[in-house]
Amino acid sequence: MLHLNAFLFGCGHHSAAWRHSSSRVEDLGDIGYYEELARTAERGKLDAVFFADGHSVRDPAGAGTWFLEPITALTAMARATSHIGLVTTVSTTFYTPFHAARLLASLDHISGGRAGWNVVTSMFDAEARNHGFTEIPARAERYARAEEFVEVALALWDSWDGDALKLDRDGQYADPDGVHSIDHVGKYFRVDGPLTVPRSPQGRPVLFQAGASGEGRDLAARYAEAIYAVAYDIDSGAGYYADVKSRIHKAGRDGNSVGIMPGLVTYIGSTMTEAHAKKAELDALLPVEQSLRQLGMYVEQDCREWELDAPVPTLPPVEEFTGPHGRYETILRIVAKDKPTVRELLGTLAAGGGHATMIGTPESIADEMEAWVSGGAADGFNLMPPLYPAGLEDFVDQVVPILQSRGLFRHDYAPGTLRDRLTEGGTR
């Protein structure tokens, strides 16, 4: 059984999606829009919906990437759904462990055991300056803080025993012996505990991680129960998969219990021609100047003078790059593999920023997905539709039935929590 999450992101993962005539750009502040997307994903029996988060405004002229705060939105979506998991990014650089643990435990209670936490360290100086920093801390420091953060959060979630609540009106509300301080004093945090929220249905939310650097992969190997990955093609996916599974085993954990889910952008048509036409329609809406600025952010260069129909200029090796490694390594792989012009690179990056892209019929996309899973490149995928809601509806209505017919995906949800779903795969 492969695993599928839907990555909810504004009007879609194509940067020009908001310009499309069928986009719901006017509804980005309406929780009903996200509730509809969650219900569509639940109709397709997907494992979870996932919200990323950002702490700065990138480009006001473009679509509003960030609008509703994710945990607030997911709490509302928990009331609009019954089975699907609810995963959110929480930054270990900008939050504190007590705050994050309290929010996530509350979401787990409200959803009946469907909460997940994507552990990130954040990336950009503009974000850092909104939280009292002059710049983002160095990678090594961010990951050292992240490791302590996760350890404290885990201790807080365990500070209430499962049977601590007595709710005896003639006696105790809770057994004092079942509620523990954690008395943590570390380099970055001092936290007495216990948590103010009693133990949640899952005990602790499911931990996701999306590390691409060595430090990120090691953090994922030690703590993650599922991993979001960036892989442009099946070969790079297999390389990442083998490396991270090896790190998980070295960390003393069972690698088979940790699912790796690369991002996946799909353009689905009744024919190959129709599928490519859907991509071309969105690419034609792409604002070139804005796209060059975004590319410059990824490669830490001023790209505005690059000749659009000339090959991409030589980029420094990843060892000399000081920014986030995952996206940069993907760009280097695209350039090396496809040798695109600057304009072609912008089109490739427009949807998903270099994640795997599959263009074709429902059958051909199911074939490619199956090849990734059987080829040791993925345990599932984090779906990144280029256009919401149409792209998700296409996948749920056209690709999911094929995966089900091949025995690759559940026909219905099994009872239980998000953690149960990720480890058991549902019912066939």
GUMARDREN-387324 format. One record per residue (C-alpha): x, y, z; residue in one letter. Coordinates in steps of 0.001 Angstrom, whole numbers, plus 500000, padded with zeros to 6 digits. Example, Ala and Ser with C-alpha at 12.3 -4.5 7.8 and 13.67 -1.06 7.14 Angstrom:
% residues 2
- 512300, 495500, 507800, A
- 513670, 498940, 507140, S
//
This chain:
% residues 428
- 500000, 500000, 500000, M
- 501488, 503319, 498987, L
- 500764, 506485, 500976, H
- 499363, 509706, 499566, L
- 499132, 513161, 501118, N
- 497687, 516276, 499506, A
- 499910, 519339, 499950, F
- 497473, 522265, 500205, L
- 498984, 525460, 498839, F
- 496942, 528498, 497841, G
- 495445, 528143, 494365, C
- 497855, 525376, 493434, G
- 501566, 524650, 493169, H
- 502050, 526344, 489822, H
- 503126, 529904, 490552, S
- 500658, 531229, 487960, A
- 497741, 529111, 489208, A
- 496013, 532091, 490821, W
- 495769, 533778, 487391, R
- 493836, 530871, 485868, H
- 490154, 531485, 485185, S
- 489138, 528470, 487303, S
- 491256, 529349, 490347, S
- 489606, 530163, 493661, R
- 491906, 533086, 494440, V
- 489013, 535095, 495882, E
- 488465, 532325, 498462, D
- 491960, 532047, 499937, L
- 490735, 533604, 503176, G
- 487580, 531471, 503307, D
- 487945, 528350, 505448, I
- 485192, 526733, 503399, G
- 487606, 526516, 500450, Y
- 490108, 524452, 502447, Y
- 487356, 522336, 503979, E
- 486218, 521451, 500450, E
- 489766, 520451, 499481, L
- 490079, 518307, 502601, A
- 486783, 516583, 501867, R
- 487908, 515895, 498290, T
- 491140, 514349, 499601, A
- 489128, 512306, 502090, E
- 486825, 511115, 499293, R
- 489969, 509781, 497619, G
- 490958, 507975, 500869, K
- 494242, 509902, 501073, L
- 496307, 509571, 504248, D
- 496473, 513275, 505081, A
- 496345, 516860, 503949, V
- 499451, 518934, 504616, F
- 499917, 522658, 505163, F
- 503353, 524237, 504871, A
- 503971, 527590, 506529, D
- 506044, 530704, 505961, G
- 506887, 533689, 508110, H
- 507468, 536448, 505566, S
- 505711, 537903, 502528, V
- 507690, 536928, 499466, R
- 506206, 539025, 496680, D
- 502978, 540990, 497193, P
- 502473, 541231, 493426, A
- 502154, 537463, 493188, G
- 499456, 535282, 494702, A
- 499137, 535275, 498474, G
- 501169, 532170, 499281, T
- 500434, 532409, 502998, W
- 496995, 533443, 504174, F
- 495365, 531515, 507030, L
- 497581, 530302, 509865, E
- 497840, 526509, 509367, P
- 496963, 525088, 512800, I
- 493934, 527372, 513034, T
- 492814, 526260, 509564, A
- 493431, 522570, 510248, L
- 491432, 522784, 513460, T
- 488425, 523962, 511452, A
- 489088, 521288, 508825, M
- 489109, 518641, 511557, A
- 485464, 519463, 512176, R
- 484646, 519191, 508457, A
- 486211, 515721, 508009, T
- 486232, 512377, 509796, S
- 489218, 510282, 508726, H
- 491932, 512215, 506901, I
- 495131, 513200, 508701, G
- 495963, 516863, 509347, L
- 499654, 517729, 509073, V
- 501212, 521146, 509593, T
- 504644, 522696, 509510, T
- 505870, 524182, 512790, V
- 509265, 525911, 512799, S
- 511704, 524908, 515529, T
- 513562, 528171, 514935, T
- 510627, 530501, 515608, F
- 508386, 528616, 518056, Y
- 509106, 527291, 521549, T
- 508583, 523617, 522410, P
- 505860, 524266, 524988, F
- 503860, 526440, 522595, H
- 504171, 523958, 519722, A
- 503439, 520902, 521886, A
- 500327, 522550, 523308, R
- 498970, 523538, 519884, L
- 499620, 520153, 518310, L
- 498231, 518175, 521248, A
- 495083, 520301, 521070, S
- 494749, 519561, 517333, L
- 495178, 515854, 518053, D
- 492380, 515982, 520641, H
- 490045, 517999, 518415, I
- 490615, 515725, 515408, S
- 490384, 512463, 517338, G
- 493987, 511427, 516715, G
- 494702, 512782, 513223, R
- 497427, 515387, 513874, A
- 500907, 515421, 512347, G
- 503874, 517782, 512718, W
- 506294, 518507, 509888, N
- 509490, 519522, 511691, V
- 511339, 522330, 509882, V
- 514081, 524802, 510796, T
- 512965, 527568, 508349, S
- 515166, 529029, 505641, M
- 515144, 532755, 504968, F
- 516561, 535885, 506586, D
- 513308, 537738, 505874, A
- 511518, 535229, 508095, E
- 514131, 535522, 510811, A
- 513772, 539306, 510927, R
- 510101, 538883, 511827, N
- 511145, 536942, 514937, H
- 513852, 539079, 516476, G
- 516850, 537739, 514527, F
- 519017, 539803, 512192, T
- 519486, 536752, 509960, E
- 518637, 533070, 509938, I
- 521016, 531159, 512237, P
- 523635, 528924, 510651, A
- 522468, 525475, 509570, R
- 524365, 523621, 512308, A
- 522854, 525815, 515014, E
- 519336, 525502, 513573, R
- 519536, 521722, 513598, Y
- 521053, 521575, 517080, A
- 518150, 523697, 518323, R
- 515696, 521538, 516360, A
- 516951, 518338, 517989, E
- 516582, 519777, 521486, E
- 513182, 521204, 520511, F
- 511898, 517797, 519400, V
- 513218, 516086, 522536, E
- 511446, 518628, 524749, V
- 508189, 518352, 522795, A
- 508269, 514559, 523085, L
- 508858, 514816, 526827, A
- 505965, 517240, 527193, L
- 503599, 514927, 525316, W
- 504690, 512117, 527643, D
- 504244, 514252, 530772, S
- 500683, 512929, 531150, W
- 500245, 509180, 531549, D
- 497523, 507644, 529428, G
- 495439, 506854, 532507, D
- 496189, 510049, 534460, A
- 492712, 511520, 533984, L
- 490355, 510097, 536594, K
- 487418, 512519, 536265, L
- 486045, 511275, 539564, D
- 483585, 513906, 540787, R
- 483887, 512575, 544325, D
- 487658, 512375, 544214, G
- 490375, 513323, 541732, Q
- 490237, 515062, 538374, Y
- 493657, 513581, 537613, A
- 496087, 511366, 539469, D
- 499028, 513552, 540558, P
- 501354, 510561, 540198, D
- 500400, 510347, 536525, G
- 501305, 513952, 535707, V
- 505040, 514662, 535564, H
- 507298, 517675, 535322, S
- 510083, 517265, 532787, I
- 512595, 519690, 534379, D
- 514461, 520279, 531132, H
- 517464, 522611, 531146, V
- 519380, 522663, 527876, G
- 521388, 524937, 525615, K
- 518333, 526511, 523979, Y
- 515368, 525850, 526276, F
- 514371, 525638, 529896, R
- 511015, 523927, 530350, V
- 509596, 522673, 533647, D
- 506409, 521030, 532367, G
- 504089, 519270, 532554, P
- 502092, 520191, 529478, L
- 498750, 521874, 530163, T
- 497014, 519511, 527705, V
- 496402, 515930, 528910, P
- 497690, 513069, 526775, R
- 496121, 513144, 523305, S
- 494596, 510215, 521363, P
- 497877, 509413, 519575, Q
- 500010, 510170, 522624, G
- 502078, 512362, 520354, R
- 501340, 513686, 516859, P
- 502950, 511858, 513942, V
- 506348, 513403, 513199, L
- 507163, 514272, 509585, F
- 510418, 515787, 508343, Q
- 511582, 517188, 505036, A
- 515340, 517412, 505450, G
- 517547, 517414, 502360, A
- 520913, 518468, 503826, S
- 523026, 516001, 505766, G
- 521846, 517522, 509040, E
- 518228, 517335, 507905, G
- 518535, 513709, 506853, R
- 520115, 512803, 510182, D
- 517322, 514559, 512088, L
- 514753, 512685, 509991, A
- 516578, 509390, 510593, A
- 516393, 509838, 514364, R
- 512840, 511110, 514767, Y
- 510641, 511111, 511646, A
- 507793, 508665, 511156, E
- 507354, 509826, 507556, A
- 509569, 511957, 505339, I
- 508735, 514485, 502628, Y
- 511390, 514392, 499915, A
- 512429, 516386, 496867, V
- 513366, 514217, 493877, A
- 513226, 515358, 490269, Y
- 513466, 511892, 488713, D
- 513404, 508263, 489725, I
- 517219, 508012, 489887, D
- 517582, 510918, 492302, S
- 514605, 509574, 494233, G
- 516249, 506163, 494576, A
- 519492, 507761, 495721, G
- 517755, 509796, 498418, Y
- 515647, 506802, 499451, Y
- 518639, 504502, 499893, A
- 520651, 507105, 501774, D
- 517900, 508016, 504237, V
- 516836, 504406, 504841, K
- 520487, 503626, 505625, S
- 520645, 506517, 508094, R
- 517445, 505287, 509763, I
- 518941, 501821, 510241, H
- 522175, 503345, 511617, K
- 520067, 505312, 514093, A
- 518796, 501980, 515435, G
- 515335, 502213, 513915, R
- 513425, 500067, 511423, D
- 513710, 501777, 508057, G
- 510679, 499912, 506768, N
- 508517, 501703, 509322, S
- 509354, 505182, 507973, V
- 507646, 506126, 504708, G
- 509409, 508387, 502208, I
- 507058, 510513, 500100, M
- 508543, 512679, 497338, P
- 506558, 515657, 496127, G
- 504588, 514895, 492947, L
- 503131, 517371, 490452, V
- 500624, 515838, 488012, T
- 499001, 517152, 484835, Y
- 496240, 514687, 483960, I
- 494415, 514493, 480617, G
- 492385, 511978, 478663, S
- 495273, 512005, 476180, T
- 498923, 512992, 476391, M
- 498145, 515985, 474181, T
- 495458, 517194, 476569, E
- 497752, 516769, 479584, A
- 500565, 518769, 477959, H
- 498039, 521431, 476942, A
- 497047, 521870, 480608, K
- 500670, 522535, 481516, K
- 501157, 524913, 478577, A
- 498035, 526833, 479576, E
- 499430, 527504, 483037, L
- 502963, 528199, 481790, D
- 501577, 530863, 479443, A
- 500300, 532742, 482508, L
- 503723, 532748, 484141, L
- 505059, 536269, 484920, P
- 508680, 536120, 483782, V
- 510067, 538905, 485981, E
- 508548, 537440, 489131, Q
- 509790, 533961, 488184, S
- 513331, 535242, 487708, L
- 513218, 536842, 491149, R
- 512079, 533542, 492646, Q
- 514842, 531665, 490824, L
- 517313, 534202, 492197, G
- 516094, 533401, 495725, M
- 516713, 529695, 495145, Y
- 520205, 530091, 493658, V
- 521235, 533230, 495605, E
- 522060, 535153, 492428, Q
- 520543, 538053, 490523, D
- 518937, 536305, 487535, C
- 517087, 539300, 486084, R
- 519631, 539826, 483283, E
- 519854, 536190, 482267, W
- 518952, 535643, 478599, E
- 515687, 533718, 478542, L
- 516380, 531556, 475493, D
- 520026, 530853, 476293, A
- 521324, 527952, 478393, P
- 521313, 528392, 482157, V
- 524616, 529989, 483261, P
- 527072, 527836, 485177, T
- 526091, 527534, 488820, L
- 528523, 526839, 491694, P
- 528627, 523328, 493153, P
- 526416, 522594, 496121, V
- 529451, 522505, 498440, E
- 529914, 526249, 497827, E
- 526243, 527107, 498294, F
- 525245, 528646, 501631, T
- 521462, 528581, 501247, G
- 518967, 525705, 501593, P
- 520535, 522699, 499894, H
- 517485, 520662, 498892, G
- 516008, 523007, 496286, R
- 519448, 524012, 495012, Y
- 520536, 520403, 494470, E
- 517328, 519818, 492534, T
- 518019, 522789, 490269, I
- 521560, 521530, 489628, L
- 520132, 518109, 488690, R
- 517572, 519617, 486306, I
- 520274, 521670, 484593, V
- 522662, 518721, 484322, A
- 520020, 516262, 483109, K
- 517879, 518398, 480778, D
- 520265, 521229, 479794, K
- 517342, 523686, 479654, P
- 517244, 527263, 478563, T
- 516450, 529779, 481273, V
- 512841, 529971, 480021, R
- 512498, 526171, 480120, E
- 513936, 526055, 483631, L
- 511381, 528632, 484776, L
- 508588, 526461, 483371, G
- 509944, 523367, 485135, T
- 510255, 525194, 488448, L
- 506902, 526973, 488138, A
- 505002, 524026, 489623, A
- 506557, 522558, 492719, G
- 510023, 524027, 492314, G
- 511609, 520948, 490767, G
- 509679, 518109, 492372, H
- 508841, 515080, 490244, A
- 506409, 516021, 487478, T
- 504245, 513491, 485658, M
- 502294, 514557, 482575, I
- 499909, 512132, 480942, G
- 496805, 509997, 481159, T
- 495585, 508511, 484442, P
- 497001, 505148, 483372, E
- 500432, 506493, 482450, S
- 500691, 508433, 485714, I
- 499697, 505346, 487712, A
- 502386, 503435, 485774, D
- 505053, 505995, 486706, E
- 504015, 506057, 490346, M
- 504139, 502281, 490506, E
- 507601, 502328, 488911, A
- 508887, 504692, 491608, W
- 507530, 502503, 494392, V
- 508699, 499188, 492914, S
- 512040, 500781, 491971, G
- 512912, 501769, 495544, G
- 512452, 505494, 495042, A
- 509307, 506113, 497134, A
- 506833, 504641, 499597, D
- 504191, 507100, 498425, G
- 503854, 510708, 497348, F
- 503055, 514170, 498659, N
- 500671, 515329, 495931, L
- 501244, 518883, 494658, M
- 498466, 519673, 492165, P
- 499454, 522594, 489946, P
- 495898, 523999, 490110, L
- 493388, 523697, 492932, Y
- 490720, 522402, 493118, P
- 490725, 520866, 489609, A
- 494106, 519125, 489897, G
- 493162, 517331, 493108, L
- 489752, 516359, 491738, E
- 491400, 514921, 488611, D
- 493738, 512803, 490722, F
- 491062, 511574, 493123, V
- 488527, 510759, 490414, D
- 490850, 509376, 487739, Q
- 494146, 508105, 489184, V
- 493078, 506781, 492605, V
- 490636, 504209, 491110, P
- 493441, 502799, 488962, I
- 495786, 502528, 491946, L
- 492983, 500803, 493874, Q
- 492318, 498348, 491058, S
- 496007, 497396, 491063, R
- 495986, 496751, 494812, G
- 498323, 499663, 495448, L
- 495978, 501866, 497462, F
- 493197, 501461, 500020, R
- 489538, 501272, 499067, H
- 488453, 502556, 502453, D
- 489879, 503796, 505723, Y
- 490573, 501366, 508544, A
- 489577, 502506, 512020, P
- 492286, 504260, 513989, G
- 494581, 507258, 514095, T
- 496830, 508855, 511492, L
- 499728, 506824, 512890, R
- 497721, 503624, 512471, D
- 496959, 504575, 508893, R
- 500601, 505222, 508019, L
- 501762, 501936, 509498, T
- 498900, 499685, 508431, E
- 497957, 501148, 505059, G
- 494187, 500896, 505469, G
- 491808, 498185, 504274, T
- 491754, 496648, 500803, R
//
